[in-house]
Structure formats: structure tokens, C-alpha cells
Amino acid sequence: MDTSKFIKAYCLKTKEKNVPMHNAVVSKTARGGYIAKGDDGKGNKMSAILSETNALKAIADGVAKKDF
């Protein structure tokens, strides 16, 4: 599986950096920003704040679902 297009985030539980996010869902915050929520493939929840361009690119690439 090619994980180069996946959203990368920090996993608080395992303290790992740049972990590919599986089952990502991008939504808008109350202030108009974008946040991706998902898991690391092992069941540990993750989230990442994204710019508009990165959020829309992840949705267009098919690695995240749109929730707004």
C-alpha cells in the first residue's frame, strides 16, 4: 500500500511522528480552519490541523472523506 499521499500526523499514544492517518475524515472547525480525524491503522485515534490546500488535496486524492 502506497502511503505517500496519506495525511501524516503525530500519534500521542505511541509518541511517533509522521504516522500515516487511515480512515481520515476532513471537517471544518468553528473558526473556518480544517481538521482531519482518523486512526493510525492500529486503532489509536489521531487528528491534525490542515491548511485549506492540503485538506482539499487529500479529499481529491481519495485519502480522506469530506465532512462539511
Secondary structure, 3 states (H helix, E strand, C coil): CCCCCCCEEEECCCCEEEEECEEEEEEECCCCCEEEEEECCCCCEEEEEECHHHHHHHHHHCCEEECC
